[in-house]
């Protein structure tokens, strides 16, 4: 027989513990019987696991609510304790701002109310407390509207409870529920609509993705429809109805009043920048959990009520949240939700909405990649074709996809294909070869193929597109090195070749960096100059380290001093990167890795990388390659990560200082007490403690003091490093924005005389996609990845891209400006005053301001 623990964990599942059945009433009876048999001996263990299950398997809350209700019939103390602990946890979560825990505990309390464990009036009182805080927050005079995101979260938490408990509330406390509904309506009428253009996956203007209502307004509409339909929700199981005759005999407990944290005080500075920075901080602390992606045509998505879509999304997001370290269990629960209809399309849209969520997904993109792979294996007859349809739909809308989301999609898709033998019906996209080299769809295919080569090898990927040989022109070149001083037999050696060979011999002979530096200064620089010396040395060292990543690291560690000596300033470091780029011109991955490692060893500064990325050769690649952007992202991320790491270390050291102070004080107190301890011998007071023990206590106290001083010194050093890192960060972002403004100003079309902004998308774009039936067919894919209804060779797809190259360059660069502003907004905001005074001044082009400001969630000051 299964243990009560397994029965509790697997309740509601089609699993061996319950004989593979899905009779919820039978599940609850079986589980309750097992719990009650062990109740006397395992009361505390049952309590803790039941509470843990309710918090970490929240899609099963209705079942756990009934179990508590049944126990309440026999042990009111157990149920009362469950209510009190849940209240205490909710109160802690409110003060900590733990959004996920607040939302789930509110749902659990609602579930307990449905099972007669909590009185409905207590739930209404909790709702009204949250509503009161929300209304106060958005009040222009008494509140702090910058924190509207917190108020929105409180209201959404209330609305999210109603699908689980609306029926019971309207039956038992209809007037109180009406009062709450009126208050929510009032709140929605006074709050400001939040579109958050910066966080939109698709660029504004894409009719397929734009929404006139924000998340709160949309959820409110769904709840109103639910109310008009009699609060009937197909996706929420109602097992308590089967036990209603029993549960009604139990005692309903009162929930203690909850309190919300005090209103965040407005910023001392009344400037617009400080208010907008505060708003950004609030949005990060209380983020919007979901930004819906409507990938599939309406006739293909599952037919469900508006509220059912919301509930299933909540289920899926909860499973993704609590099983982020257990991909197999995550897939198991995602395909076994307690709903009576199919939801494969919604599951795909929800996962992609998280993968592409801005400013960043809740978990690393790799997690979603693994979940999609496991779901394809768990549902081989349905989910692979759904994912294929999603890819095709996103591919058709790639023109309007945010630049950061496009990069994530490329990385995900290439990795996904690598787990399925790189099989994809590439012939469907063969037409992109005939598009301009800057067309987003062509660039997408090119980047996916390049990433696939990184994950495999060129011949393998070439073989995978043998049914679409036209795409071979988009494959990267064979990724070997491009050594400048390679010697050909029969030809006379040049000075560079001879010097390179000699340097190679010195390295093979294990000469020290100091010896090689002396050789360079005596042999090369006096005759050929320092620039030529740099070329020979860098090319040769790169060639020595070209066999593998480990070889490269070894070379940089042993001979980094030589490179640092040759590249003491920014101009030389730019030449150094030119040499790296030349040597690895056939391998963008190694170019990025080499530059990243050199920055890590402080051979190249982040400012030099910015200047190099915005050099003329790289600027011309901005709209056709991700390579310069990858290098720039690595540099900025490394700079910001260093600040984050230093802050964590300082926080840890500050705690260590407090502990060390306590230890030191205790040690000296113990020593002083011993030192002052006296005893009377022959009528005279003498030292009571033995000299040896006093010496030991003094030694312990001195050692504790030395340890405290050492920790304080470490803290002071880390604080100095942080101050330096923050200055480097400020210089980096100033340089980055100046370069963006400079190159965009040169190329952006001017604003018209009447002030109308140029329309960069004015080129004619004709798209006639494959029939929707082909895009997301539910049939099983064949081995080549095409469904039975798929059209091969792009026969039914006609596509022309007539946006000119200059306009596309501007669109891509503005998109990356917006993405950088959004991704690093937290580190950028402290420097906003400086940016305003040095960068966003004068007759700066409005489109530049629009991109940067929207990324930072600032109101546009056009």
Secondary structure, 3 states (H helix, E strand, C coil): CCCHHHHHHHCCCCCHHHCCCCCHHHHHHHHHHHHHHHHCCCHHHHHHHHHHHHHHCHHHHHHHHHHHHHHHHHCHHHHHHHHHHHHHHHHHHHHHCCHHHHHHHHHHHHHHHHCCCECHHHHHHHHHHHHHHHHHHHCCCCCCHHHHHHHHHHHHHHHHHHHHHHHHHHHHCHHHHHHHHHHHHHHHHHCCCCCCHHHCCECCCCCCCCCCCCHHHHHHHHHHHHHHCCCCCCCCCCHHHHHHHHHCCCCCECCCCCCCCCCCCCCCCCCHHHHHHHHHHHHHHCCCCCCCCCCCCCCCCCCCCHHHHHHHHHHHHHHHHHCCCCHHHHHHHHCCCCCCCCCHHHHHHHHHHHHCCCCCCCCCHHHHHHHHHHHHHHCCCCHHHHHHHHHHHHHHCHHHECHHHHHHHHHHHHHHHHCCCCCCCHHHHHHHHHCCCCCHHHHHHHHHHHHHHHHCCHHHHHHHCHHHHHHHHHCCCCCCCCCCCCCCCCCCCCHHHHHHHHHHHHHHCCCCHHHHHHHHHHHHHHHHCHHHHHHHHHHHHHHHCCCCHHHHHHHHHHHHHHHHHHCCCHHHHHHHHHHHHHHCCCCHHHHHHHHHHHHHCCCCCHHHHHHHHCCHHHHCCCCCCCHHHHHHHHHHHHHHHHHHHHHHHHHHHHHHHHHHHHHHHHHHHHHHHHHHCEEEECCEEEECCCHHHHHHHHHHHHHHHHHHHHHHHHHHHHHHHHHHHHHHHHHHHHHHHHHHHHHHHHHCCCCCCCCCCCCCCCCCEEEECCCHHHHCCCCCCCCCCCCCCCCHHHCCCEEEECCCHHHHHHHHHHHHHHHHHHHCHHHHHCCHHHHHHHCCCCCCCHHHHHHHHHHCCCCCCC
